[in-house]
Amino acid sequence: MVLRVVLPMLTGVVLAVALVGCGTGERASVISIDGSSTVFPVSAVIAELYQSQYSDAAIEVRYSGTGGGLKKFCRGELDISNASRPISTRELEEAKKHQIQFLELPVCFDALTVVIHPDNTWAEKMTVEQLRAIWSPESEENQIRRWSDINPDWPEKEFILFGPGTDSGTFDYFTEAINGKGGRSRKDFTASEDDNVLVAGVRGNLTAIGYFGFAFYETNRDKLKAVAVRDKDKSEYVLPSQEAILKGTYTPLSRPLFIYVNYNALQRKAELQRFVDFYLNNVSQACEIVKYVPLPESAYKLVRQRFAEQRTGTAFGGHPAVGTSIDDILKRELK
């Protein structure tokens, strides 16, 4: 049997663990996974761990962005959709149209990290308001293009922007958290679903600024500098870290990550049932491998309970999870 982990544009960490593996025997039905590039490393590691125990496994792990994955998922084309935000109202309507029921399972925490060139000494600390002044569509309309437009003490040099593509849950979450509405962003930035492109772009330009997931920053911290962010109504600037994420002090850019499981497929495919059970029992280990922040064991216990009871639907009502803490996740899982 073949484990097919499709590897477009992977980090070195994931590439080391998500190699194509082979087994023997009769081919099992393929488990299809797509969606968030942020959740992709976790699911890829889980798939590799699973295949090492069940050599007859046949799993395809891809990424096309949270929006791209959920679009396929809501049409019934996927078994699992990785997501770096909760399912939206529009996607809920699409799933209902195609009679797709699903299980929403939080699996870990991440923090969006704002990054600058390592030699940038003026923007090491930024407020949410300053980030909005850079990234809002109004700023593009008003031709806000220089660092000095944000702070007169900063250089009169044009900033160069890098960020995820518009199908990305990271894009949706960042724009919701910073600009007040998912998808509201200036358009004059270099967009890519490949975080390596974003790293190279910021690393290659002294006046550049970008953002992506914390784990990817961790693997590239020798090439970039993280910005300490001060939320509105807060007095301290906070750098992203596992400790800050767990304590809930890195706001508003900390976020939960999810997998959505096709309930209809669960009823047809015993292999999918076994895989998701394995996923939830090993996701903490996978988080350690890819440097993500696992949920507390108390939260995983509730998530496993939700899966065991086959509870369908979303706990977020089609709304973003901006400001959702680990305590919030626990409360939602108790519903």
Contacts in CASP RR format, 6 or more apart in sequence:
PFRMAT RR
TARGET T0000
AUTHOR 0000-0000-0000
METHOD contacts of the structure
MODEL  1
MVLRVVLPMLTGVVLAVALVGCGTGERASVISIDGSSTVFPVSAVIAELY
QSQYSDAAIEVRYSGTGGGLKKFCRGELDISNASRPISTRELEEAKKHQI
QFLELPVCFDALTVVIHPDNTWAEKMTVEQLRAIWSPESEENQIRRWSDI
NPDWPEKEFILFGPGTDSGTFDYFTEAINGKGGRSRKDFTASEDDNVLVA
GVRGNLTAIGYFGFAFYETNRDKLKAVAVRDKDKSEYVLPSQEAILKGTY
TPLSRPLFIYVNYNALQRKAELQRFVDFYLNNVSQACEIVKYVPLPESAY
KLVRQRFAEQRTGTAFGGHPAVGTSIDDILKRELK
1 22 0 8 1.000
1 23 0 8 1.000
1 24 0 8 1.000
1 25 0 8 1.000
1 26 0 8 1.000
1 27 0 8 1.000
1 28 0 8 1.000
1 55 0 8 1.000
1 56 0 8 1.000
1 57 0 8 1.000
1 58 0 8 1.000
2 20 0 8 1.000
2 21 0 8 1.000
2 22 0 8 1.000
2 23 0 8 1.000
2 27 0 8 1.000
2 58 0 8 1.000
3 20 0 8 1.000
3 21 0 8 1.000
3 22 0 8 1.000
3 47 0 8 1.000
3 48 0 8 1.000
3 51 0 8 1.000
3 57 0 8 1.000
3 58 0 8 1.000
3 59 0 8 1.000
4 20 0 8 1.000
4 30 0 8 1.000
4 58 0 8 1.000
4 59 0 8 1.000
4 60 0 8 1.000
4 61 0 8 1.000
5 18 0 8 1.000
5 19 0 8 1.000
5 20 0 8 1.000
5 44 0 8 1.000
5 47 0 8 1.000
5 48 0 8 1.000
5 59 0 8 1.000
5 60 0 8 1.000
5 61 0 8 1.000
6 60 0 8 1.000
6 61 0 8 1.000
6 62 0 8 1.000
7 14 0 8 1.000
7 15 0 8 1.000
7 18 0 8 1.000
7 44 0 8 1.000
8 62 0 8 1.000
8 63 0 8 1.000
8 194 0 8 1.000
9 193 0 8 1.000
9 194 0 8 1.000
9 195 0 8 1.000
9 196 0 8 1.000
9 197 0 8 1.000
10 18 0 8 1.000
10 41 0 8 1.000
10 44 0 8 1.000
11 41 0 8 1.000
11 195 0 8 1.000
11 196 0 8 1.000
11 216 0 8 1.000
11 219 0 8 1.000
12 219 0 8 1.000
13 41 0 8 1.000
13 219 0 8 1.000
13 289 0 8 1.000
13 290 0 8 1.000
13 291 0 8 1.000
14 40 0 8 1.000
14 41 0 8 1.000
14 44 0 8 1.000
14 45 0 8 1.000
14 290 0 8 1.000
17 44 0 8 1.000
17 45 0 8 1.000
17 48 0 8 1.000
17 289 0 8 1.000
18 41 0 8 1.000
18 44 0 8 1.000
18 45 0 8 1.000
18 47 0 8 1.000
18 48 0 8 1.000
18 61 0 8 1.000
19 48 0 8 1.000
21 51 0 8 1.000
22 55 0 8 1.000
23 55 0 8 1.000
23 56 0 8 1.000
24 55 0 8 1.000
24 56 0 8 1.000
25 56 0 8 1.000
26 56 0 8 1.000
27 56 0 8 1.000
27 58 0 8 1.000
28 56 0 8 1.000
28 57 0 8 1.000
28 58 0 8 1.000
28 271 0 8 1.000
29 58 0 8 1.000
29 269 0 8 1.000
29 271 0 8 1.000
30 58 0 8 1.000
30 59 0 8 1.000
30 60 0 8 1.000
31 57 0 8 1.000
31 58 0 8 1.000
31 59 0 8 1.000
31 60 0 8 1.000
31 79 0 8 1.000
31 80 0 8 1.000
31 269 0 8 1.000
31 271 0 8 1.000
31 272 0 8 1.000
31 275 0 8 1.000
32 60 0 8 1.000
32 77 0 8 1.000
32 78 0 8 1.000
32 79 0 8 1.000
32 80 0 8 1.000
33 43 0 8 1.000
33 47 0 8 1.000
33 59 0 8 1.000
33 60 0 8 1.000
33 61 0 8 1.000
33 62 0 8 1.000
33 78 0 8 1.000
33 79 0 8 1.000
33 80 0 8 1.000
33 81 0 8 1.000
33 82 0 8 1.000
34 61 0 8 1.000
34 62 0 8 1.000
34 63 0 8 1.000
34 64 0 8 1.000
34 68 0 8 1.000
34 69 0 8 1.000
34 72 0 8 1.000
34 73 0 8 1.000
34 78 0 8 1.000
34 80 0 8 1.000
34 81 0 8 1.000
34 82 0 8 1.000
35 62 0 8 1.000
35 63 0 8 1.000
35 64 0 8 1.000
35 65 0 8 1.000
35 66 0 8 1.000
35 67 0 8 1.000
35 68 0 8 1.000
35 69 0 8 1.000
35 70 0 8 1.000
35 72 0 8 1.000
35 73 0 8 1.000
35 81 0 8 1.000
35 82 0 8 1.000
35 83 0 8 1.000
36 63 0 8 1.000
36 65 0 8 1.000
36 66 0 8 1.000
36 69 0 8 1.000
36 82 0 8 1.000
36 83 0 8 1.000
36 84 0 8 1.000
36 168 0 8 1.000
36 169 0 8 1.000
36 170 0 8 1.000
36 257 0 8 1.000
37 63 0 8 1.000
37 65 0 8 1.000
37 164 0 8 1.000
37 168 0 8 1.000
37 170 0 8 1.000
37 193 0 8 1.000
37 194 0 8 1.000
37 195 0 8 1.000
38 66 0 8 1.000
38 82 0 8 1.000
38 84 0 8 1.000
38 110 0 8 1.000
38 168 0 8 1.000
38 169 0 8 1.000
38 170 0 8 1.000
38 212 0 8 1.000
38 213 0 8 1.000
38 215 0 8 1.000
38 257 0 8 1.000
39 82 0 8 1.000
39 83 0 8 1.000
39 84 0 8 1.000
39 107 0 8 1.000
39 257 0 8 1.000
39 258 0 8 1.000
39 259 0 8 1.000
40 61 0 8 1.000
40 62 0 8 1.000
40 63 0 8 1.000
40 82 0 8 1.000
41 215 0 8 1.000
41 290 0 8 1.000
41 292 0 8 1.000
42 82 0 8 1.000
42 107 0 8 1.000
42 108 0 8 1.000
42 257 0 8 1.000
42 283 0 8 1.000
42 286 0 8 1.000
42 287 0 8 1.000
42 290 0 8 1.000
42 292 0 8 1.000
43 61 0 8 1.000
43 80 0 8 1.000
43 82 0 8 1.000
43 259 0 8 1.000
43 279 0 8 1.000
44 61 0 8 1.000
45 286 0 8 1.000
45 289 0 8 1.000
45 290 0 8 1.000
46 278 0 8 1.000
46 279 0 8 1.000
46 282 0 8 1.000
46 283 0 8 1.000
46 286 0 8 1.000
47 57 0 8 1.000
47 59 0 8 1.000
47 61 0 8 1.000
49 278 0 8 1.000
49 282 0 8 1.000
49 285 0 8 1.000
49 286 0 8 1.000
50 57 0 8 1.000
50 59 0 8 1.000
50 275 0 8 1.000
50 278 0 8 1.000
50 279 0 8 1.000
50 282 0 8 1.000
51 57 0 8 1.000
51 59 0 8 1.000
53 278 0 8 1.000
54 274 0 8 1.000
57 271 0 8 1.000
57 275 0 8 1.000
59 275 0 8 1.000
63 82 0 8 1.000
63 193 0 8 1.000
64 72 0 8 1.000
64 167 0 8 1.000
64 193 0 8 1.000
65 167 0 8 1.000
65 168 0 8 1.000
65 169 0 8 1.000
65 193 0 8 1.000
66 81 0 8 1.000
66 82 0 8 1.000
66 83 0 8 1.000
66 84 0 8 1.000
66 85 0 8 1.000
66 167 0 8 1.000
66 168 0 8 1.000
66 169 0 8 1.000
66 170 0 8 1.000
66 172 0 8 1.000
67 83 0 8 1.000
67 91 0 8 1.000
67 167 0 8 1.000
67 168 0 8 1.000
67 169 0 8 1.000
67 172 0 8 1.000
68 167 0 8 1.000
69 78 0 8 1.000
69 81 0 8 1.000
69 82 0 8 1.000
69 83 0 8 1.000
70 81 0 8 1.000
70 83 0 8 1.000
70 87 0 8 1.000
70 88 0 8 1.000
70 91 0 8 1.000
70 260 0 8 1.000
71 91 0 8 1.000
71 94 0 8 1.000
72 78 0 8 1.000
72 81 0 8 1.000
73 80 0 8 1.000
73 81 0 8 1.000
73 95 0 8 1.000
73 100 0 8 1.000
73 102 0 8 1.000
73 260 0 8 1.000
73 262 0 8 1.000
74 91 0 8 1.000
74 94 0 8 1.000
74 95 0 8 1.000
74 97 0 8 1.000
74 98 0 8 1.000
74 100 0 8 1.000
75 94 0 8 1.000
75 98 0 8 1.000
75 100 0 8 1.000
76 98 0 8 1.000
76 100 0 8 1.000
76 262 0 8 1.000
76 264 0 8 1.000
76 265 0 8 1.000
78 262 0 8 1.000
79 261 0 8 1.000
79 262 0 8 1.000
79 265 0 8 1.000
79 269 0 8 1.000
79 272 0 8 1.000
80 259 0 8 1.000
80 260 0 8 1.000
80 261 0 8 1.000
80 262 0 8 1.000
80 272 0 8 1.000
80 276 0 8 1.000
81 259 0 8 1.000
81 260 0 8 1.000
82 257 0 8 1.000
82 258 0 8 1.000
82 259 0 8 1.000
83 169 0 8 1.000
83 257 0 8 1.000
83 258 0 8 1.000
83 259 0 8 1.000
83 260 0 8 1.000
84 110 0 8 1.000
84 168 0 8 1.000
84 169 0 8 1.000
84 170 0 8 1.000
84 172 0 8 1.000
84 173 0 8 1.000
84 255 0 8 1.000
84 257 0 8 1.000
84 258 0 8 1.000
85 169 0 8 1.000
85 172 0 8 1.000
85 173 0 8 1.000
85 255 0 8 1.000
85 258 0 8 1.000
85 320 0 8 1.000
85 321 0 8 1.000
86 104 0 8 1.000
86 258 0 8 1.000
86 314 0 8 1.000
86 315 0 8 1.000
86 316 0 8 1.000
86 317 0 8 1.000
86 318 0 8 1.000
86 319 0 8 1.000
86 320 0 8 1.000
86 321 0 8 1.000
87 95 0 8 1.000
87 102 0 8 1.000
87 104 0 8 1.000
87 260 0 8 1.000
87 314 0 8 1.000
87 316 0 8 1.000
87 318 0 8 1.000
88 318 0 8 1.000
89 317 0 8 1.000
89 318 0 8 1.000
89 319 0 8 1.000
91 318 0 8 1.000
92 314 0 8 1.000
92 317 0 8 1.000
92 318 0 8 1.000
95 101 0 8 1.000
95 102 0 8 1.000
99 264 0 8 1.000
100 262 0 8 1.000
100 263 0 8 1.000
100 264 0 8 1.000
101 262 0 8 1.000
101 263 0 8 1.000
101 264 0 8 1.000
101 312 0 8 1.000
101 313 0 8 1.000
102 260 0 8 1.000
102 261 0 8 1.000
102 262 0 8 1.000
102 263 0 8 1.000
102 312 0 8 1.000
102 313 0 8 1.000
103 260 0 8 1.000
103 261 0 8 1.000
103 263 0 8 1.000
103 266 0 8 1.000
103 306 0 8 1.000
103 307 0 8 1.000
103 310 0 8 1.000
103 311 0 8 1.000
103 312 0 8 1.000
103 313 0 8 1.000
104 258 0 8 1.000
104 260 0 8 1.000
104 313 0 8 1.000
104 314 0 8 1.000
104 315 0 8 1.000
104 316 0 8 1.000
105 258 0 8 1.000
105 259 0 8 1.000
105 260 0 8 1.000
105 261 0 8 1.000
105 276 0 8 1.000
105 280 0 8 1.000
105 303 0 8 1.000
105 306 0 8 1.000
105 307 0 8 1.000
106 256 0 8 1.000
106 257 0 8 1.000
106 258 0 8 1.000
106 295 0 8 1.000
106 299 0 8 1.000
106 303 0 8 1.000
106 329 0 8 1.000
106 333 0 8 1.000
107 257 0 8 1.000
107 258 0 8 1.000
107 259 0 8 1.000
107 279 0 8 1.000
107 280 0 8 1.000
107 283 0 8 1.000
107 295 0 8 1.000
107 303 0 8 1.000
108 256 0 8 1.000
108 257 0 8 1.000
108 283 0 8 1.000
108 287 0 8 1.000
108 292 0 8 1.000
108 293 0 8 1.000
108 294 0 8 1.000
108 295 0 8 1.000
109 245 0 8 1.000
109 246 0 8 1.000
109 254 0 8 1.000
109 255 0 8 1.000
109 256 0 8 1.000
109 257 0 8 1.000
109 292 0 8 1.000
109 293 0 8 1.000
109 294 0 8 1.000
109 295 0 8 1.000
109 326 0 8 1.000
110 213 0 8 1.000
110 214 0 8 1.000
110 215 0 8 1.000
110 245 0 8 1.000
110 254 0 8 1.000
110 255 0 8 1.000
110 256 0 8 1.000
110 257 0 8 1.000
110 292 0 8 1.000
110 293 0 8 1.000
111 213 0 8 1.000
111 214 0 8 1.000
111 240 0 8 1.000
111 244 0 8 1.000
111 245 0 8 1.000
111 250 0 8 1.000
111 253 0 8 1.000
111 254 0 8 1.000
111 255 0 8 1.000
111 293 0 8 1.000
112 170 0 8 1.000
112 173 0 8 1.000
112 174 0 8 1.000
112 177 0 8 1.000
112 211 0 8 1.000
112 212 0 8 1.000
112 213 0 8 1.000
112 214 0 8 1.000
112 240 0 8 1.000
112 253 0 8 1.000
112 254 0 8 1.000
112 255 0 8 1.000
113 211 0 8 1.000
113 212 0 8 1.000
113 213 0 8 1.000
113 214 0 8 1.000
113 216 0 8 1.000
113 217 0 8 1.000
113 226 0 8 1.000
113 227 0 8 1.000
113 240 0 8 1.000
113 253 0 8 1.000
114 126 0 8 1.000
114 131 0 8 1.000
114 209 0 8 1.000
114 210 0 8 1.000
114 211 0 8 1.000
114 226 0 8 1.000
114 227 0 8 1.000
114 229 0 8 1.000
114 253 0 8 1.000
115 199 0 8 1.000
115 202 0 8 1.000
115 209 0 8 1.000
115 210 0 8 1.000
115 211 0 8 1.000
115 212 0 8 1.000
115 217 0 8 1.000
115 224 0 8 1.000
115 225 0 8 1.000
115 226 0 8 1.000
115 227 0 8 1.000
116 123 0 8 1.000
116 124 0 8 1.000
116 202 0 8 1.000
116 208 0 8 1.000
116 209 0 8 1.000
116 210 0 8 1.000
116 224 0 8 1.000
116 225 0 8 1.000
116 227 0 8 1.000
117 202 0 8 1.000
117 203 0 8 1.000
117 204 0 8 1.000
117 205 0 8 1.000
117 206 0 8 1.000
117 207 0 8 1.000
117 208 0 8 1.000
117 224 0 8 1.000
117 225 0 8 1.000
118 203 0 8 1.000
118 223 0 8 1.000
118 224 0 8 1.000
118 225 0 8 1.000
119 206 0 8 1.000
120 206 0 8 1.000
120 207 0 8 1.000
120 225 0 8 1.000
122 147 0 8 1.000
122 151 0 8 1.000
122 153 0 8 1.000
122 154 0 8 1.000
122 155 0 8 1.000
123 147 0 8 1.000
123 154 0 8 1.000
123 209 0 8 1.000
123 227 0 8 1.000
124 225 0 8 1.000
124 227 0 8 1.000
124 228 0 8 1.000
125 227 0 8 1.000
125 228 0 8 1.000
125 229 0 8 1.000
125 230 0 8 1.000
125 237 0 8 1.000
126 227 0 8 1.000
126 228 0 8 1.000
126 229 0 8 1.000
126 230 0 8 1.000
126 237 0 8 1.000
127 229 0 8 1.000
127 230 0 8 1.000
127 232 0 8 1.000
128 177 0 8 1.000
128 178 0 8 1.000
128 229 0 8 1.000
128 230 0 8 1.000
128 231 0 8 1.000
128 232 0 8 1.000
128 252 0 8 1.000
129 232 0 8 1.000
130 150 0 8 1.000
130 151 0 8 1.000
131 178 0 8 1.000
131 229 0 8 1.000
132 139 0 8 1.000
132 178 0 8 1.000
132 179 0 8 1.000
133 139 0 8 1.000
133 144 0 8 1.000
133 149 0 8 1.000
133 150 0 8 1.000
134 144 0 8 1.000
134 150 0 8 1.000
134 159 0 8 1.000
134 161 0 8 1.000
134 209 0 8 1.000
135 161 0 8 1.000
135 174 0 8 1.000
135 175 0 8 1.000
135 178 0 8 1.000
135 179 0 8 1.000
135 185 0 8 1.000
135 186 0 8 1.000
136 178 0 8 1.000
136 179 0 8 1.000
136 184 0 8 1.000
136 185 0 8 1.000
136 186 0 8 1.000
137 179 0 8 1.000
137 184 0 8 1.000
137 185 0 8 1.000
137 186 0 8 1.000
137 187 0 8 1.000
139 186 0 8 1.000
140 186 0 8 1.000
140 187 0 8 1.000
140 188 0 8 1.000
144 150 0 8 1.000
145 158 0 8 1.000
145 159 0 8 1.000
146 155 0 8 1.000
146 156 0 8 1.000
146 157 0 8 1.000
146 158 0 8 1.000
146 159 0 8 1.000
147 154 0 8 1.000
147 155 0 8 1.000
147 156 0 8 1.000
147 157 0 8 1.000
147 158 0 8 1.000
147 159 0 8 1.000
147 207 0 8 1.000
148 154 0 8 1.000
148 155 0 8 1.000
148 156 0 8 1.000
148 157 0 8 1.000
155 207 0 8 1.000
157 206 0 8 1.000
157 207 0 8 1.000
158 207 0 8 1.000
159 207 0 8 1.000
159 208 0 8 1.000
159 209 0 8 1.000
160 190 0 8 1.000
160 201 0 8 1.000
160 205 0 8 1.000
160 207 0 8 1.000
160 208 0 8 1.000
160 209 0 8 1.000
161 186 0 8 1.000
161 188 0 8 1.000
161 189 0 8 1.000
161 190 0 8 1.000
161 208 0 8 1.000
161 209 0 8 1.000
161 210 0 8 1.000
162 189 0 8 1.000
162 190 0 8 1.000
162 191 0 8 1.000
162 192 0 8 1.000
162 197 0 8 1.000
162 198 0 8 1.000
162 201 0 8 1.000
162 202 0 8 1.000
162 208 0 8 1.000
162 209 0 8 1.000
162 210 0 8 1.000
163 171 0 8 1.000
163 189 0 8 1.000
163 190 0 8 1.000
163 191 0 8 1.000
163 192 0 8 1.000
163 198 0 8 1.000
163 210 0 8 1.000
163 211 0 8 1.000
163 212 0 8 1.000
164 170 0 8 1.000
164 171 0 8 1.000
164 174 0 8 1.000
164 191 0 8 1.000
164 192 0 8 1.000
164 193 0 8 1.000
164 195 0 8 1.000
164 198 0 8 1.000
164 211 0 8 1.000
164 212 0 8 1.000
165 171 0 8 1.000
165 191 0 8 1.000
165 192 0 8 1.000
165 193 0 8 1.000
166 183 0 8 1.000
166 191 0 8 1.000
167 193 0 8 1.000
168 193 0 8 1.000
170 211 0 8 1.000
170 212 0 8 1.000
170 213 0 8 1.000
171 183 0 8 1.000
171 185 0 8 1.000
171 191 0 8 1.000
172 182 0 8 1.000
172 183 0 8 1.000
172 320 0 8 1.000
173 182 0 8 1.000
173 253 0 8 1.000
173 255 0 8 1.000
173 320 0 8 1.000
173 321 0 8 1.000
173 322 0 8 1.000
174 211 0 8 1.000
174 253 0 8 1.000
175 181 0 8 1.000
175 182 0 8 1.000
175 183 0 8 1.000
175 184 0 8 1.000
175 185 0 8 1.000
176 182 0 8 1.000
176 183 0 8 1.000
176 320 0 8 1.000
176 322 0 8 1.000
177 252 0 8 1.000
177 253 0 8 1.000
177 322 0 8 1.000
177 323 0 8 1.000
178 252 0 8 1.000
179 185 0 8 1.000
182 320 0 8 1.000
190 197 0 8 1.000
190 198 0 8 1.000
190 201 0 8 1.000
192 198 0 8 1.000
195 212 0 8 1.000
195 213 0 8 1.000
195 216 0 8 1.000
198 210 0 8 1.000
198 211 0 8 1.000
198 212 0 8 1.000
199 212 0 8 1.000
199 216 0 8 1.000
199 220 0 8 1.000
199 223 0 8 1.000
199 224 0 8 1.000
201 208 0 8 1.000
202 208 0 8 1.000
202 209 0 8 1.000
202 210 0 8 1.000
202 224 0 8 1.000
203 223 0 8 1.000
203 224 0 8 1.000
209 227 0 8 1.000
214 240 0 8 1.000
214 245 0 8 1.000
214 292 0 8 1.000
214 293 0 8 1.000
215 290 0 8 1.000
215 291 0 8 1.000
215 292 0 8 1.000
217 224 0 8 1.000
217 226 0 8 1.000
217 240 0 8 1.000
218 291 0 8 1.000
219 291 0 8 1.000
226 239 0 8 1.000
226 240 0 8 1.000
228 237 0 8 1.000
228 238 0 8 1.000
228 239 0 8 1.000
229 237 0 8 1.000
229 238 0 8 1.000
229 240 0 8 1.000
229 250 0 8 1.000
229 253 0 8 1.000
230 236 0 8 1.000
230 237 0 8 1.000
230 238 0 8 1.000
231 238 0 8 1.000
231 251 0 8 1.000
231 252 0 8 1.000
234 251 0 8 1.000
236 249 0 8 1.000
238 244 0 8 1.000
238 249 0 8 1.000
238 250 0 8 1.000
238 251 0 8 1.000
239 250 0 8 1.000
240 250 0 8 1.000
240 253 0 8 1.000
240 254 0 8 1.000
241 250 0 8 1.000
242 293 0 8 1.000
244 250 0 8 1.000
244 254 0 8 1.000
245 254 0 8 1.000
245 293 0 8 1.000
246 293 0 8 1.000
246 326 0 8 1.000
248 254 0 8 1.000
248 325 0 8 1.000
248 326 0 8 1.000
251 323 0 8 1.000
252 322 0 8 1.000
252 323 0 8 1.000
254 323 0 8 1.000
254 325 0 8 1.000
255 321 0 8 1.000
255 322 0 8 1.000
255 323 0 8 1.000
255 324 0 8 1.000
256 321 0 8 1.000
256 324 0 8 1.000
256 329 0 8 1.000
257 292 0 8 1.000
259 276 0 8 1.000
259 279 0 8 1.000
261 272 0 8 1.000
261 276 0 8 1.000
261 307 0 8 1.000
262 272 0 8 1.000
263 310 0 8 1.000
263 312 0 8 1.000
265 272 0 8 1.000
266 272 0 8 1.000
266 273 0 8 1.000
266 276 0 8 1.000
266 310 0 8 1.000
276 307 0 8 1.000
277 307 0 8 1.000
280 300 0 8 1.000
280 303 0 8 1.000
280 304 0 8 1.000
280 307 0 8 1.000
281 304 0 8 1.000
283 294 0 8 1.000
283 300 0 8 1.000
284 294 0 8 1.000
284 295 0 8 1.000
284 297 0 8 1.000
284 300 0 8 1.000
286 292 0 8 1.000
287 293 0 8 1.000
287 294 0 8 1.000
288 294 0 8 1.000
294 300 0 8 1.000
295 303 0 8 1.000
295 326 0 8 1.000
295 329 0 8 1.000
296 326 0 8 1.000
296 330 0 8 1.000
298 330 0 8 1.000
299 326 0 8 1.000
299 329 0 8 1.000
299 330 0 8 1.000
299 333 0 8 1.000
302 330 0 8 1.000
302 333 0 8 1.000
302 334 0 8 1.000
303 333 0 8 1.000
305 333 0 8 1.000
306 333 0 8 1.000
315 332 0 8 1.000
315 333 0 8 1.000
315 335 0 8 1.000
316 332 0 8 1.000
END
